[in-house]
Amino acid sequence: MQKKLLEYLKEKDVKLAIATALCKEQYKIVLTKTGIIDYFDIIASSVDLKMEKSDRQIFDYIAKNLQVPNKNLIFFEDDINSSTGAKRAGVKLCIVSNKKYNGNSKFDALIDYKIDDFENKLIYDEIIVEKNQ
């Protein structure tokens, strides 16, 4: 995710979270090296929480900690397994294009939004505007 988008979201007071399959030691290294760790209000590790990223519970955990309803969460993902957990939790799903799943009707049925990259104007105009109404 590009810093430009993260900065924009923070300016709009959008709470940000990460759901990851990495343990804390691993994700801290990656997010610190990329310089984006401080943008996130919560980082939920399925390893540390002892649940699968594909389980709805990780999304329930994030919503509870951010104090927002699940329906107000938008999950950006490129993997079908994690996406099913998000949808079971009532979370909106924005898919970042992935050739692996293009044209997969099971995956397509889960998608609320689809983008090719994080420079896509849809994120700024439709998703964020819709979320804040």
Summary of the structure (lengths in Angstrom):
residues: 133
radius of gyration: 14.2
end to end distance: 24.0
largest distance: 37.0
contacts: 367
relative contact order: 0.14
helix: 48%
strand: 15%
